[in-house]
Amino acid sequence: MKNMNWYIIRQLLTPMLFITFALTGIIWLSQSLKYVDKLINGLPISTFLYLTVLLLPGILKFTLMLGLFFGTLFAFNKLYSESELVVMWAAGLSKWALTKPALYLALALMAVLYFISFVLTPHGIRTLDELRLEWRESLASVVLREGVFNSLSSGVTVYIREKSSSGELLGILVHDERDLEKPVTYMAEQGAFVKTEDGPRFVMKKGNLQEVQKDQAKLSILYFDDYTLDVSQFEKKRDKYWIDPKARYFHELMWPEESEKTARNMGEIIAELHQRFALPLYILALTYTAVAGVTSGEFTRRSRVKRLLTAAVSGILLIVLAVVLFRLAVSHSWITPLLYVVPLLAAGLSAHLASGGRIGNQPEISLQNPEMKET
């Protein structure tokens, strides 16, 4: 029996992994496009890949369920088409016994999905948010754009001709006219932004400083080999970071901090916690829906296509219903119990149909002539 279970699990894994990887790759590529402009504007390729990898946990939450659903539907239909199910029934195995391997795989994926939902996904979203804030607020993200006159603040303009592959800035011009009576222009052959304990600094090499005193119609020029410009006053000050519910870990959802914004978004926080608990339950419902699409009802080739289409549509509708319920639960707390009732009810009904209306080890077809049902 164990060998039979492992055989069916292997049959399930191949299409499940293929479908999961295919769906994940397509969605991952579409989501990665939003970071292409940052790559063009100087974002290192390693950082770009790191950013896009952080998107994977959020994608896998749904592609794993779809992969298991369609993979199970495909694998059991293949076993049926090649008459392997008939042989198993003739050997004394009931429909319920044949659903156990799918149940084992579903339970394993439920554990994986809980880990993804409570650990990997919030870590990925939080890291992405922090990197986006750092990228948006960093002076380097503004100045590193080549061939463009960039405004650090009102009256301060920076131009960079080129950025080398090592990150060095070439052809630098900084014009500061905040003091209209004494505008200052810095010109340098090369330079770079550096972070210090006292704040960001702009280090320039081989250049000059030109200061105009309009009241005296005087131009002063200072040549330098190294010059450090304090640009901390231009850096944007980050507001206190409020953690989005999707980026919160379990303890932050269970015991959120006390603040006015948290109180306003408490419904979203509670809904997010329930969603993470309820979402993996849909794996059971989808798995048994797929199995029921092959093993339920009379086993005739005429009705097989109809049952497969019914199972596929039912699975898709179940996922759509889950998304709708998750969204409504944010503003309607009375819907929260349905997040658990719907997948458990669907799993129970599908398991009943998949086992031929009974849960046990009694075979449901005559073992004397199992091919009689094949037409």
Beta strands, then each sheet from edge to edge (+ up, - down):
strand 1: 149-153
strand 2: 156-163
strand 3: 169-176
strand 4: 184-196
strand 5: 199-213
strand 6: 218-230
sheet 1: 1+ 2- 3+ 4- 5+ 6-
end
